[in-house]
Amino acid sequence: MKILVVEDEPALAFRLQQLLEGAGFAVDVAYDGEDGWHLGDTENYDAVVLDLGLPKLDGVTVLQRWREAGRAMPVLLLTARTRWSEKMAGFNAGADDYVTKPFELEEVLYRLRALIRRAAGHSQPELACGPVRLDTNSGRVTIDGLPAQFTAQEFRILSYLMHHPDKIISRSELTEHVYDRNFDSDSNVLDVLIGRVRKKLGGELIQTVRGQGYRLTAPTAP
């Protein structure tokens, strides 16, 4: 899963990046509205953390431009503003949620996880596919009830597939959603990681659909 953070305070942007990467997300950071708008308009993100008070281009304008261009990723606003009218402007522009500064970093993490889950059509925090369970709140994975360990990159792959079960995910889509913008898309790293995740899950949960991509699906009963 890949997150865009648009925040002009370097210290806060760094803390958010560290928090989200530690929770298993790939993270891109922009420090002004113009750069943030460009990234959100040209890259595919599972969610965005967007500050309202940005230089060059304010957050509301950035969000309006994304929505007008058909960009539908969930957006969590960060605002130091306490007036309801200013928050309402963010919602009218297409925001999905907001937190008011100062805030607990963990609150941002939990709200983002909920937004991503709901955007993929899941109402409950636990995702399931056959014997595999992924708790989106804690990031814990179990297989047949036993804890399973995944590297950060393996977890991002599994998480994206778990959020989109039974859907064929192309190699390019998977790459776009589990790596930051500096990843070499021509690398065979993704193929190696898919192999590792498949081995840890066991069985045939991850299917390769020739010429199309990968699909996570629960085994059918005999």
N, C-alpha and C positions, 0 to 999 in steps of 0.2 A: 504494500500500500504506500502511495506517495502523497506527501503533504507539501503545500506551498505556504510559507510564512512570509507575510508582507508587513514589516515592522521597522520603523526608522530609528528606534532606540537600539543601538548595537548590543548593549548588555542584555536587554530583554530578548532580542532576537536570538542571541547565542544561547540563553537559558532555555528558550522554547525548542531550539534545534536539538540541544543536548537531551532534553526530556523526551522528545518525540523519537529521536534515533534510539535512545535507550529502551523505548517501548516497542521497537521493531519497525518503525516507519523509515522510509527514505524521505529526505527533506531537502527542498530547495528554499533559499532565502533571498528576498528582495528587500532593499532598504528605502525605496521610494515608490510612489504610485505609478510612474511611467514604466519602470522595470517590472513591477508587480503585474501591471496590466498586460504587458507583452508576454511574460511567462505564462500567465493564466490563459492567454489567448492562443498560445502556440504549443503548449505542453498539456498532457492529460494528467490531471490530479484527482485523487479520490476525495480530497477536501482542501479547503483553504482557510488559513487564519489571517484575517485582514484587519489591520488597524485603520480607524477612520481618519485620524489626524496625520496624514502623510504629506511629505513635500512633493512638489512638481504636479501631483494629481491626487486629489483627496479620495478617501476610500469609497465614498458613496458613488462618485463618478466612475471609479474603476469598476465597481460592482455593476453599475448600470450598463456600462459598455460590454461587460461579459455577458450579461443576460440578454441584451439586445442582439448579440452575436450568437446566441443559442448555447452558451456555455452553462451547463446545468449542475456543475459540481457543488456540493454543500459548502456554504460559506459561514464561518463563525467570526463575528465581528469582535474586535477589541476596541473599547472606547473609554476615555476618561470623562466623557460627558454624562451628566446626570439628568439632563432635561429629557423628558419623554419624547418631545417633538423631534429631537435629534436622533434618538433611537428609532422612532417610527420612520424617519427618512431612510434609515438603513434597511428596515424591513420592506418598505415600499420599493426599494431598489432591488430587492430579491434576496436579502439575507435570510438565513435559516435559524440563527441563534446568535446570542451575544453574551459577553461577560464584561463587567465594568472594572476598570483599573482602580485600585490595586486588586489583584485576584490571586488565588492559589493556583500554582501551575498544574497541579493534579486535576483541578476542575476543568481546565482546557482539554486535558487528555481525555477525561471521561466524556465530555461533551462531543469531542471529535469522534470518538469511537461510536457513540450513539448515532451521530449524524451519518457516518459512513454505513453503519449497519442498516439504518432505516432507508437510506438511499438505495441500498441493494435489495430492499423488500423484506428485511428480517425484523420482527418485533421483539424477539427475545435476545438477551445478551449471549446465550450459548448457541453456537452453530454446530450442527451435527451432520455427518455423512457416514453412514454405516457405523463402524466401531469407533470412528474418530469424533472427538468433541473438542471444540475450541471456545474457551471462555473469552469473549471480546473485552470484558472488563479487566481481567487479570492477565490476559495473554497466555494463559496456560493451555497446553494441549494434552489430551489423554487419548490412549488407544486401548480399547477394551478395558477402560477404567484405570489403566496404569499411566503414570506420567511419562511423557515423551519429550526428548530434548531435541531442539532444532537450533541451528545457527541463525543469526539475524537475517541473513539472506534467504535461507531455507524457510524461515517463518513467514517472511513477506510473500513468498510464492504460495505457500500453503494457505495463508490468510486470504489472499486474493481469490484463489480457487474455491475456498470454503464460502466466501461471500457470494460466489456465482456458481453454485452447483448445477450440474447438468447442462451447462452452457459451454460451447466450444470457444476456447480462448486462444486467439492466434498468438504466435510467438512474439510478434511486434506489440500487441496489446499488453501481454504479460511483461515484456521488457519495459514498456512505458510506465507501467504502474508499480513496478517493484524496484526500479533503480532511479537515481537522480539523473539530472540532465547531462552529466559528464561521463556516463557509462558508454563504453564502446559497444554499440549494438551489433557489430560484426563478430564479437567475441563468442567463443563456444561455452563460456562460463554458464550461461543459462541452461544449456543442455546437460551439463555436468550436475548442476544443482537440481534440476528436475529428476535426474536419475537418483540422486541421494534422497530426495523427498519420497519418491516412489518406493525406494527400498525400505525406508523407515515406516511407511504406512503399511507395506505388505499388500499382498493380493493384487487386484487390478483396479484399485480406486482411481488412479490417474491413467486415463486412456490416451493414447496418441491417435489422433484422427488424421490420417495421411493427407498431406497437402493443405490442412486447415489449422491444426494446432493441438491443444490439449483439452481434455474434459475430465472433471472430477465427478464421479457418479458412484452411488452406493451399489454394491453387488446385488443382483436379483436373487430372490429365494429360489432354491432348487425345486 
